[in-house]
């Protein structure tokens, strides 16, 4: 029973800390000097997730598989051309599926 109390207390505390940021800062606007740095947060997060998925295997650096590499390159090229991230999925996923089906 004590372990469950600790788990519930930690969950409530974590939720309260996260919710407090939205409650306190939700009605305020950020200073204008934060606009430019904040515009780089989403692309940097996507790049970090993609790179870690592509260049690591079981915690070690590894060569990227061909299907994943081709899908990422195709998605990157279409985003550079159109500027729409949704198009990256529309191009990258079929490339990945096709090459995965051909390889195995």
CNS distance restraints for C-alpha pairs under 8 A (distance, minus, plus):
assign (resid   1 and name CA) (resid   5 and name CA) 6.43 0.50 0.50
assign (resid   2 and name CA) (resid   6 and name CA) 6.30 0.50 0.50
assign (resid   3 and name CA) (resid   7 and name CA) 6.24 0.50 0.50
assign (resid   4 and name CA) (resid   8 and name CA) 6.08 0.50 0.50
assign (resid   5 and name CA) (resid   9 and name CA) 5.97 0.50 0.50
assign (resid   6 and name CA) (resid  10 and name CA) 6.07 0.50 0.50
assign (resid   7 and name CA) (resid  11 and name CA) 6.10 0.50 0.50
assign (resid   8 and name CA) (resid  12 and name CA) 6.08 0.50 0.50
assign (resid   9 and name CA) (resid  13 and name CA) 6.04 0.50 0.50
assign (resid  10 and name CA) (resid  14 and name CA) 5.99 0.50 0.50
assign (resid  11 and name CA) (resid  15 and name CA) 6.08 0.50 0.50
assign (resid  12 and name CA) (resid  16 and name CA) 6.03 0.50 0.50
assign (resid  13 and name CA) (resid  17 and name CA) 6.20 0.50 0.50
assign (resid  14 and name CA) (resid  18 and name CA) 6.28 0.50 0.50
assign (resid  15 and name CA) (resid  19 and name CA) 5.94 0.50 0.50
assign (resid  16 and name CA) (resid  20 and name CA) 5.90 0.50 0.50
assign (resid  17 and name CA) (resid  21 and name CA) 6.88 0.50 0.50
assign (resid  18 and name CA) (resid  22 and name CA) 7.18 0.50 0.50
assign (resid  19 and name CA) (resid  23 and name CA) 6.19 0.50 0.50
assign (resid  20 and name CA) (resid  24 and name CA) 5.82 0.50 0.50
assign (resid  21 and name CA) (resid  25 and name CA) 5.71 0.50 0.50
assign (resid  21 and name CA) (resid  26 and name CA) 7.40 0.50 0.50
assign (resid  22 and name CA) (resid  26 and name CA) 4.80 0.50 0.50
assign (resid  23 and name CA) (resid  27 and name CA) 7.70 0.50 0.50
assign (resid  25 and name CA) (resid  29 and name CA) 7.80 0.50 0.50
assign (resid  30 and name CA) (resid  34 and name CA) 6.72 0.50 0.50
assign (resid  30 and name CA) (resid  35 and name CA) 7.94 0.50 0.50
assign (resid  31 and name CA) (resid  35 and name CA) 7.58 0.50 0.50
assign (resid  33 and name CA) (resid  37 and name CA) 7.96 0.50 0.50
assign (resid  34 and name CA) (resid  38 and name CA) 5.99 0.50 0.50
assign (resid  35 and name CA) (resid  39 and name CA) 6.29 0.50 0.50
assign (resid  36 and name CA) (resid  40 and name CA) 7.12 0.50 0.50
assign (resid  37 and name CA) (resid  41 and name CA) 7.07 0.50 0.50
assign (resid  39 and name CA) (resid  43 and name CA) 7.99 0.50 0.50
assign (resid  40 and name CA) (resid  44 and name CA) 6.05 0.50 0.50
assign (resid  41 and name CA) (resid  45 and name CA) 6.14 0.50 0.50
assign (resid  42 and name CA) (resid  46 and name CA) 6.21 0.50 0.50
assign (resid  43 and name CA) (resid  47 and name CA) 6.03 0.50 0.50
assign (resid  44 and name CA) (resid  48 and name CA) 6.08 0.50 0.50
assign (resid  45 and name CA) (resid  49 and name CA) 6.21 0.50 0.50
assign (resid  46 and name CA) (resid  50 and name CA) 6.02 0.50 0.50
assign (resid  47 and name CA) (resid  51 and name CA) 5.94 0.50 0.50
assign (resid  48 and name CA) (resid  52 and name CA) 6.08 0.50 0.50
assign (resid  49 and name CA) (resid  53 and name CA) 6.16 0.50 0.50
assign (resid  50 and name CA) (resid  54 and name CA) 5.95 0.50 0.50
assign (resid  51 and name CA) (resid  55 and name CA) 5.78 0.50 0.50
assign (resid  51 and name CA) (resid  56 and name CA) 7.98 0.50 0.50
assign (resid  52 and name CA) (resid  56 and name CA) 5.70 0.50 0.50
assign (resid  53 and name CA) (resid  57 and name CA) 7.70 0.50 0.50
assign (resid  54 and name CA) (resid  64 and name CA) 5.39 0.50 0.50
assign (resid  54 and name CA) (resid  65 and name CA) 7.67 0.50 0.50
assign (resid  54 and name CA) (resid  68 and name CA) 6.91 0.50 0.50
assign (resid  54 and name CA) (resid  69 and name CA) 7.14 0.50 0.50
assign (resid  55 and name CA) (resid  61 and name CA) 5.78 0.50 0.50
assign (resid  55 and name CA) (resid  62 and name CA) 5.41 0.50 0.50
assign (resid  55 and name CA) (resid  63 and name CA) 6.00 0.50 0.50
assign (resid  55 and name CA) (resid  64 and name CA) 5.41 0.50 0.50
assign (resid  56 and name CA) (resid  60 and name CA) 5.32 0.50 0.50
assign (resid  56 and name CA) (resid  61 and name CA) 4.41 0.50 0.50
assign (resid  56 and name CA) (resid  62 and name CA) 5.08 0.50 0.50
assign (resid  56 and name CA) (resid  63 and name CA) 7.61 0.50 0.50
assign (resid  56 and name CA) (resid  64 and name CA) 7.71 0.50 0.50
assign (resid  57 and name CA) (resid  61 and name CA) 6.35 0.50 0.50
assign (resid  57 and name CA) (resid  62 and name CA) 5.87 0.50 0.50
assign (resid  64 and name CA) (resid  68 and name CA) 6.93 0.50 0.50
assign (resid  64 and name CA) (resid  69 and name CA) 6.13 0.50 0.50
assign (resid  65 and name CA) (resid  69 and name CA) 6.18 0.50 0.50
assign (resid  66 and name CA) (resid  70 and name CA) 5.97 0.50 0.50
assign (resid  66 and name CA) (resid  99 and name CA) 7.85 0.50 0.50
assign (resid  67 and name CA) (resid  71 and name CA) 6.17 0.50 0.50
assign (resid  67 and name CA) (resid  95 and name CA) 7.25 0.50 0.50
assign (resid  67 and name CA) (resid  96 and name CA) 5.08 0.50 0.50
assign (resid  67 and name CA) (resid  97 and name CA) 7.85 0.50 0.50
assign (resid  67 and name CA) (resid  99 and name CA) 5.25 0.50 0.50
assign (resid  67 and name CA) (resid 100 and name CA) 5.94 0.50 0.50
assign (resid  68 and name CA) (resid  72 and name CA) 6.17 0.50 0.50
assign (resid  68 and name CA) (resid  96 and name CA) 6.04 0.50 0.50
assign (resid  69 and name CA) (resid  73 and name CA) 6.15 0.50 0.50
assign (resid  70 and name CA) (resid  74 and name CA) 6.02 0.50 0.50
assign (resid  70 and name CA) (resid  92 and name CA) 7.78 0.50 0.50
assign (resid  70 and name CA) (resid  95 and name CA) 6.96 0.50 0.50
assign (resid  70 and name CA) (resid  96 and name CA) 7.12 0.50 0.50
assign (resid  71 and name CA) (resid  75 and name CA) 6.00 0.50 0.50
assign (resid  71 and name CA) (resid  91 and name CA) 7.56 0.50 0.50
assign (resid  71 and name CA) (resid  92 and name CA) 4.28 0.50 0.50
assign (resid  71 and name CA) (resid  93 and name CA) 6.51 0.50 0.50
assign (resid  71 and name CA) (resid  94 and name CA) 7.96 0.50 0.50
assign (resid  71 and name CA) (resid  95 and name CA) 5.39 0.50 0.50
assign (resid  71 and name CA) (resid  96 and name CA) 5.21 0.50 0.50
assign (resid  72 and name CA) (resid  76 and name CA) 5.97 0.50 0.50
assign (resid  72 and name CA) (resid  92 and name CA) 6.27 0.50 0.50
assign (resid  73 and name CA) (resid  77 and name CA) 6.11 0.50 0.50
assign (resid  73 and name CA) (resid  92 and name CA) 7.93 0.50 0.50
assign (resid  74 and name CA) (resid  78 and name CA) 6.29 0.50 0.50
assign (resid  74 and name CA) (resid  88 and name CA) 7.35 0.50 0.50
assign (resid  74 and name CA) (resid  91 and name CA) 6.49 0.50 0.50
assign (resid  74 and name CA) (resid  92 and name CA) 5.63 0.50 0.50
assign (resid  74 and name CA) (resid  95 and name CA) 7.65 0.50 0.50
assign (resid  75 and name CA) (resid  79 and name CA) 6.20 0.50 0.50
assign (resid  75 and name CA) (resid  87 and name CA) 7.35 0.50 0.50
assign (resid  75 and name CA) (resid  88 and name CA) 4.03 0.50 0.50
assign (resid  75 and name CA) (resid  89 and name CA) 6.66 0.50 0.50
assign (resid  75 and name CA) (resid  91 and name CA) 5.90 0.50 0.50
assign (resid  75 and name CA) (resid  92 and name CA) 4.81 0.50 0.50
assign (resid  76 and name CA) (resid  80 and name CA) 6.20 0.50 0.50
assign (resid  76 and name CA) (resid  88 and name CA) 6.68 0.50 0.50
assign (resid  77 and name CA) (resid  81 and name CA) 6.26 0.50 0.50
assign (resid  78 and name CA) (resid  82 and name CA) 5.94 0.50 0.50
assign (resid  78 and name CA) (resid  83 and name CA) 7.58 0.50 0.50
assign (resid  78 and name CA) (resid  84 and name CA) 7.95 0.50 0.50
assign (resid  78 and name CA) (resid  87 and name CA) 6.60 0.50 0.50
assign (resid  78 and name CA) (resid  88 and name CA) 5.95 0.50 0.50
assign (resid  78 and name CA) (resid  91 and name CA) 7.38 0.50 0.50
assign (resid  79 and name CA) (resid  83 and name CA) 4.72 0.50 0.50
assign (resid  79 and name CA) (resid  84 and name CA) 5.48 0.50 0.50
assign (resid  79 and name CA) (resid  85 and name CA) 5.81 0.50 0.50
assign (resid  79 and name CA) (resid  87 and name CA) 6.67 0.50 0.50
assign (resid  79 and name CA) (resid  88 and name CA) 5.88 0.50 0.50
assign (resid  82 and name CA) (resid  87 and name CA) 7.68 0.50 0.50
assign (resid  84 and name CA) (resid  88 and name CA) 7.25 0.50 0.50
assign (resid  85 and name CA) (resid  89 and name CA) 7.12 0.50 0.50
assign (resid  86 and name CA) (resid  90 and name CA) 6.52 0.50 0.50
assign (resid  87 and name CA) (resid  91 and name CA) 6.15 0.50 0.50
assign (resid  88 and name CA) (resid  92 and name CA) 5.55 0.50 0.50
assign (resid  89 and name CA) (resid  93 and name CA) 5.53 0.50 0.50
assign (resid  90 and name CA) (resid  94 and name CA) 7.00 0.50 0.50
assign (resid  91 and name CA) (resid  95 and name CA) 6.53 0.50 0.50
assign (resid  92 and name CA) (resid  96 and name CA) 6.16 0.50 0.50
assign (resid  93 and name CA) (resid  97 and name CA) 6.06 0.50 0.50
assign (resid  94 and name CA) (resid  98 and name CA) 5.92 0.50 0.50
assign (resid  95 and name CA) (resid  99 and name CA) 6.14 0.50 0.50
assign (resid  96 and name CA) (resid 100 and name CA) 5.92 0.50 0.50
assign (resid  97 and name CA) (resid 101 and name CA) 6.02 0.50 0.50
assign (resid  98 and name CA) (resid 102 and name CA) 6.20 0.50 0.50
assign (resid  99 and name CA) (resid 103 and name CA) 6.04 0.50 0.50
assign (resid 100 and name CA) (resid 104 and name CA) 6.21 0.50 0.50
